[in-house]
């Protein structure tokens, strides 16, 4: 079975059809920049262009950087505030002419890793953190998703964690990988204390340079790198649409 997966981020919107028997993309990933300001209408237009690129007709799963409940976006991290209380599923369905299931983007990445990647067959408590424009989180207890955890926004040193420990923060503050890794390790240590996970999976764009910072992390919990890499959000979005019966 194939479903189109779309991953909406603060800087890019990317997608591809996914074979849900294998978790593999069946066509080359297509990426377009997130429009400046990331307002609902503008983002929806880009989603429409991506769907048109694949000449897609059928169900679509879409990961979005926000708390999402029943297709409605309830927060607006790294996108315009007009997304708050927007029915994203209805908006994207209208633009594409296809049924669209929307969920939190990090939850989507986590689903992919639990089904096909680093979390496959892992029981207990699994925590996935995506490192990019922000810090996304997906929490699983005995393989069941606890949705919309948004752990990138816990307080760290009196500040929102992702404002000082995301990859975007590293670039904005011009931190060396050594200094950034110390901040990121502090963040993970806080999560380790709060949730006592059996496994932490790290994904997102920052894993491309993992050799620069991964050896600097010091945790008691085993760490794994997302096997789907930066495509985990696409695969998980497609998988979520199947799980919801789309």
C-alpha positions in Angstrom: 0.0 0.0 0.0 1.3 3.5 -0.9 0.3 6.7 0.8 1.8 10.2 0.2 3.6 11.5 3.3 4.3 15.2 3.8 6.5 16.8 6.4 6.0 20.5 7.1 8.9 22.2 8.8 9.9 25.8 9.7 12.2 26.0 6.7 11.0 23.3 4.2 8.0 21.3 3.1 8.9 17.9 1.7 7.1 14.8 0.8 7.1 11.5 -1.2 4.9 8.4 -1.7 5.7 5.7 0.9 5.5 1.9 0.6 3.9 1.1 3.9 5.0 -2.6 3.7 8.7 -1.6 3.7 8.8 2.0 5.0 10.7 3.1 1.8 10.0 6.1 -0.4 8.8 4.9 -3.8 9.8 8.2 -5.5 12.5 10.7 -4.9 11.7 13.1 -2.1 10.4 16.5 -3.3 11.1 19.6 -1.2 9.9 23.2 -1.4 10.8 26.1 0.9 8.3 27.0 3.6 6.9 30.4 2.6 8.0 33.4 4.5 5.8 34.0 7.5 4.3 30.4 7.1 0.7 31.6 7.1 -2.0 29.0 6.6 -3.1 30.0 3.0 0.5 30.2 1.8 1.6 26.9 3.4 -1.5 25.2 1.9 -0.6 26.5 -1.5 2.8 24.9 -1.2 1.3 21.6 -0.1 -0.9 21.8 -3.1 2.1 22.2 -5.4 3.8 19.2 -3.8 0.8 17.0 -4.3 0.5 18.2 -7.9 4.2 17.3 -8.4 3.4 13.7 -7.8 0.1 13.8 -9.6 -1.2 12.2 -6.4 -4.8 11.0 -5.9 -5.5 9.2 -2.7 -4.9 9.5 1.1 -2.2 11.8 2.5 -0.6 11.9 5.9 0.9 15.2 7.0 3.2 16.1 9.9 2.9 19.6 11.2 5.0 21.5 13.8 2.2 22.1 16.3 -0.1 20.4 18.8 -2.7 18.7 16.6 -6.0 17.4 17.8 -8.6 15.9 15.4 -6.8 17.7 12.5 -6.9 21.1 14.3 -3.6 22.9 15.0 -3.7 24.2 18.6 -0.2 25.9 18.7 2.2 27.6 16.3 5.8 26.8 17.0 8.0 28.1 14.1 4.9 29.0 12.0 2.5 31.9 12.0 0.1 32.4 14.9 -2.8 32.2 12.6 -2.4 28.5 12.7 -3.8 28.4 16.2 -7.3 26.8 16.1 -7.0 26.3 12.3 -8.5 23.0 10.9 -5.4 22.1 9.0 -6.9 18.8 7.8 -9.9 20.6 6.3 -7.7 23.2 4.7 -5.3 20.8 3.1 -8.1 18.5 1.9 -9.7 21.5 0.2 -6.5 22.5 -1.5 -5.4 19.0 -2.6 -8.8 17.4 -3.3 -7.5 14.4 -1.3 -8.3 13.2 2.3 -5.5 14.5 4.6 -4.7 13.3 8.1 -2.6 15.8 10.1 -0.6 15.1 13.2 2.4 16.5 15.1 5.5 16.3 13.0 7.7 14.7 15.7 5.0 12.2 16.5 5.1 11.2 12.8 8.8 10.7 12.9 8.5 8.6 16.0 5.9 6.4 14.4 8.2 5.7 11.5 11.1 4.8 13.8 8.9 2.5 16.0 7.6 0.7 13.0 10.6 0.5 10.7 13.6 2.0 12.4 15.6 2.3 15.6 12.6 1.6 17.8 11.4 -1.6 16.1 10.5 -4.2 18.6 11.6 -1.9 21.5 9.3 -2.1 24.5 9.0 0.1 27.6 9.4 3.8 27.4 10.9 5.2 24.2 11.6 8.9 23.6 12.4 10.4 20.2 13.7 13.9 19.8 14.0 15.6 16.5 16.7 18.3 16.2 16.2 21.1 13.7 14.5 24.5 13.6 13.0 23.4 17.0 13.1 20.4 19.3 10.3 18.0 18.6 9.4 15.0 20.8 7.5 11.8 20.5 6.9 9.6 23.5 5.9 5.9 23.4 4.9 3.6 26.3 5.0 -0.1 25.3 4.9 1.0 21.7 1.8 3.2 22.1 2.1 6.9 21.2 1.4 9.6 23.8 0.6 12.4 21.4 1.6 16.0 21.4 4.2 16.0 24.2 6.0 19.1 22.9 8.9 18.5 25.2 11.0 21.0 23.3 9.3 23.7 25.3 10.2 22.6 28.8 12.0 25.2 30.8 15.8 24.9 30.7 17.8 27.5 32.6 14.7 29.8 32.8 14.3 29.6 29.0 12.3 27.6 26.5 14.6 24.6 25.8 14.5 24.8 22.0 15.4 28.5 22.1 18.9 27.5 23.5 19.4 23.9 22.5 17.9 23.3 19.0 20.1 23.2 15.9 18.7 26.6 14.9 19.8 28.0 18.2 23.3 26.6 17.6 23.4 28.5 14.3 21.8 31.7 15.6 24.1 31.9 18.6 27.1 30.8 16.6 28.0 28.0 19.1 30.7 25.5 18.5 29.5 21.9 18.4 31.2 21.3 21.7 29.3 24.2 23.4 26.0 23.2 21.8 26.4 19.6 22.7 26.8 20.6 26.4 23.4 22.4 26.2 21.8 19.6 24.3 23.1 17.1 26.8 21.7 19.1 29.7 18.3 19.1 27.9 18.4 15.3 27.4 19.5 14.8 31.0 16.4 16.6 32.1 14.2 14.4 30.0 16.1 11.3 31.2 15.3 12.3 34.8 11.6 13.0 34.1 10.8 9.9 32.1 13.4 7.3 32.8 13.3 6.1 29.1 14.6 2.7 28.0 15.8 4.2 24.7 16.3 7.7 23.3 16.1 8.1 19.5 17.6 11.2 17.9 16.5 12.4 14.5 16.0 15.6 12.4 18.4 17.5 10.2 21.1 17.8 12.8 21.9 14.0 12.7 23.6 14.6 9.4 26.6 16.0 11.4 26.3 13.5 14.3 30.0 12.8 14.3 30.6 16.3 15.5 28.4 16.1 18.6 27.1 12.5 19.4 30.4 11.4 21.0 30.1 14.4 23.4 26.8 13.3 24.9 26.9 11.7 28.4 23.7 9.9 29.4 22.8 6.7 31.2 20.1 5.9 28.6 21.0 4.1 25.4 20.9 6.5 22.4 20.1 5.5 18.8 20.1 7.6 15.6 16.9 7.5 13.6 17.4 5.1 10.7 15.1 7.0 8.4 17.2 10.1 9.0 15.5 13.3 7.9 12.9 11.2 6.0 11.3 9.8 9.2 8.7 12.5 9.2 7.5 11.7 5.7 7.4 7.9 6.4 5.6 8.4 9.7 3.1 10.8 8.3 2.1 8.3 5.6 2.0 5.5 8.2 -0.3 7.6 10.4 -2.9 8.0 7.7 -3.1 4.2 7.3 -3.4 3.7 11.0 -6.3 6.2 11.1 -8.0 4.3 8.3 -7.6 6.9 5.6 
